[in-house]
Amino acid sequence: MTIKKVCVIGSGTMGGGIAQVSAQAGYETTMVDIKQEFVDRGVKMIKASLAKFVEKEKIKQEEMNGTLARLRTSTDIRDAARDADYAIEAVFERAEVKLPIFAQLEESCPKETILASNTSGIPISLLASATRRPEKVIGTHFMNPVPLMKGVEIVKSLLTSEDTLKVSLGFVQSLGKETVVVKDSPGFVTNRIVTLVMNEAAKLLEEDLASIEDIDKIERLSHNWPMGPFELADLVGIDVVVDLLEGIYQQTGWERYKPAPLLKRMVEIGYTGRKAGKGFYQLFGQK
């Protein structure tokens, strides 16, 4: 199967990033969202990202221009997906939001189209249940920020075909990414690990063992992380962290994944991280 046209559903941080790297790699790419203002915001983000690459001389202006020329936008998922070879869903991390999208893609896309999800923890088998092509449904879990991060988890459900896996590996690797194939399990691999770190960091803060600055500092220095757990939570979105933890906890019953009360309180008051302009550092940082 040859991939020429890619449809990305979602124009937020992840969807916009995936659309960017897809268009950069030479694919005709359509980015879809439910409102024009969301799409416009996504395009603005992509332009700013590409401009930074040009400024740092990682790409030339001509490459930026070519990328934008291959990028199209739409607010009509059915029209945007009707001739896609590969569709990637990258919307809000809730099954009740994703399932209707997969149902729409099933109706709109050609029967050969592979339907992928950027989910960071929702079972691929559950998403595939909204389609009549479970063998062509797969997880492509990109990392944030997509244009910079190399790793992608490729999640194969019990029904994902070997051909779908092979095509997906080739496609994602053509975007300049490195892949690891994992089984369809709650949280997959990356979030089984990193959510525990962020959850435990919140518990340390609840116990007042150290400041968030010092907890982040010691983790950066001790484990050579580019950022500490609170910085990472603010980047990922504290609401996303809570959703991931609760999703794993509900599916497994493992107490270690039960969200720390502090994380849930922060979501309730709207302190969800960078996207909200307020997170751990605004609430608990040194004044």
N, C-alpha and C positions, 0 to 999 in steps of 0.2 A: 504493500500500500504506500502510495506517495502522498505526502502531506504538502499542500500548497496554501490552503486557506485555514486560518485559525480563528475561532470565535472565543472571546474571553467574556464571561458573564460576571460583572462586578467591576467598578472603576475606582475602588478604594485603594488603600496602600498596597495590598497584595494583588488585586486585579490589575491595577495600573502598572505595577512592576512587571507582572507576567506579560501584559500586552506590550510593554516596552521591549523586553528581551526577545519576544517573539518577532516583533517588527524589525528589531536590530539584526536578527539572524536571517532576515530575508523573506519571511512569510507575510503574505497578505493577511493582515490582522484586523478584526473588528472587535471593538470594546463596547459592551452593552451595559446599560443601567436603566433603572426605572424612571429617572428624571433627567432632563437635559442639563440641569445645573450640576448634577452629580458627574455626568460625563464630561462637562466642561472643566470641572475641578480636577478630574483625572487626567485630562489632556494637559492642563496647566502644570500638574505635578510631573508628568512625563517630560515636558519641555524643559522644566527646571533641572531635572535629573540629567538629561542629555547635555544641557548647557554646561553643567558642572564637569562632565566628562571632557567636553571641548576645552573648557578653561584649563583643566589639568593636563591637556594634551594626550588624553587616553584614546580619544577618537577625533576625527577631523570634522569640520563643519559640513562637508559633503555627506558624511555618514549620518550625521544628525538629520540633515535635510531628507536623505533617502529613507531613513526610519520613519519620519513623520509622513512622508508621501505614501508609505505602505500601511499607515494606521488610519482606520476608519472608525466611526462611532455610530451608535444607534440607540434608540430607546424602545425598539421593537425586537424582542428576542426571537420571535418566529421568523421574521424576515432576515435578521442577521445570521441565524444559524442554518438557514435552508440549504446553503451550499458549502458549509464548513466540512473540512476533512477531520478536524480535531477540535473539540469543544472543551473548554476548561471552566468549570464553575468556581468562582472565588468570591462568594458573598458571605453575609453574616454567619457566624459559626453556630447555627441552630438547625437541627434536623427539620423542623417545621417550615423553615425558610428554604432550605435546599431541596427538599423533596418535590415541591411543585415545579421547581426549575427543571429538575431531571425529567419530570413528566412532560413539560413543554418541549424540552430538547428531543425527547423520544418521538414526539409528534412532528417536529420541525426538521430534524436532521435526516439526511440520507441514511439508509440502513447500514452503510459501511462506516459511518462516522463513529469514532471513538469518543466516549463521554468520560471526561476526567473531572476529578474534584480536588481542589486545593485544601480540603478539610484537614485540620490538624488533629482530629480525634474521632469524628463520627464514622461509624462502621461503613465501609464501602459496600458491603452486602446490603445494608439498609437502604442506601441511596440507589443501588441497582434495582431494588424491589419496585421502584417507581417507573421502571422501564420494561420493555420486552426484549432487551438485549443485554442481560447481565454479564454475558461473556465479553462485552465491549466496554464495560465500566471499570475504571481503575482510579487509584489515588495518585495524585502528583503533588506532594506536599512540599512546596517551595518555602524557603526561609526568608525572613525579613531583615534587611531590605533586599528584595529580589535581584536588582541589578548588580549587587555586590557579593551576595552570599552564594557560594559554589554548590552547597549540598542540597539534594532533593531526595526525599523519601518517596520511593515508588511502592505503592501499597496494592498488593494483589489479593483479591478476595478468593474464596473457594471456587467461584465460578468464572473469574477472569481468565480468558484464554491465553495461551502461550503466544499467540500471534499479537494480541493486544499488548501484552507485556513487551514483546520484542519491538513493536512499532513505537511504543511509548518511551522505551529506553533510548532508542535512536533519536526520537524527536527531542527529548529533554537534553540529551547530550549535545545535540546540534545547537542548543542555546548557550553552550559553553559551561554547562553544569556537570557535576559529578553525581552519580546516582548510587543509591543503595536500595535493594529490594527487601521489603519487610512484609510480614504477614498481616492480615486484617485483624488487628487486636486493639482493644481500647487504648487510645493515646499513642499507638504505634511504638516507635523507639524513642525519638527525640523528646516527646512530651511526657512519656513515662518517667523520664529522668529530670528534665528541666523544671517541670511543674512542682516536683517535690522540693527542689532547691528553693524556688520562690516561695512556696508554702512554708517551708522551714524558716526562711529568712523573716517572714511575717510573724512567725511564732517567737523568734528571737527578739523582734522589736516589741512584741506584746509583753515579753518578760523583761524588757528594758536592759538587756545584756550589753548593748552598745548602740551607738547612733547609727543611722542608716549610712552616713558618710563612711564611718569606720568599718561597717560590715561590708559595704561595697569595696572599700579600699583593700581590706585583708584578703578578700576573694580574688581581686585582680592581681595582687602581688603574690599570693600563695599558689594560685592555680593558672596564672598567666591568661586569665580571661580578659577579653577586650572591655567588658563592662561587668559590674557587679549585679547581684540578683534584683536589687531595687531599680537600678537603671534599666535592666532588661524588662522588668515588669512594667515600668512606665512606657517603654518602647512598644512592647507587645500589646499592652492594654490590660489593665487590671480586671476588667470585665471578661476579657477573653481568657485570662488565667483562671478565673473562678468558673467559667463555663467548662473549661477543659478538666479541671479538678472534679467538678461535680459530675461530669459525664463519665469519667473513669470510675469514680466512687459509686455511681448508680449502677454501672454495668458489672462491677466486680465486688462491691461491698468492702473493699480494702480501706480500713480506717485511715491509713496514712495519706490517702488522697482527699479526705474530707477537708474542705477549704477552711483555713484559719478564720475565725470570726472577724478579725481586722480586715481581711480582704473583702469580705461580704459587706462590712460597714462602709468601706470606701466606695464600693460600687453604688450603694444606696444613696450616698450623698453626692454622687457624680464625679468623684475623684478617680477617673479611670485612666489617667496617664497623659502622655504627650498629645494625643488627639483631642483631649478635652482642655489642654493647657493647664492641667492641674493633676498632680499625682502624689507619689510618696514625698518627693523633694519639696513640693509646695506645702504639704501638710506637716511633715516632720523634719524637714531640713533645718540646718542651723541658720538662724536669722542674722 
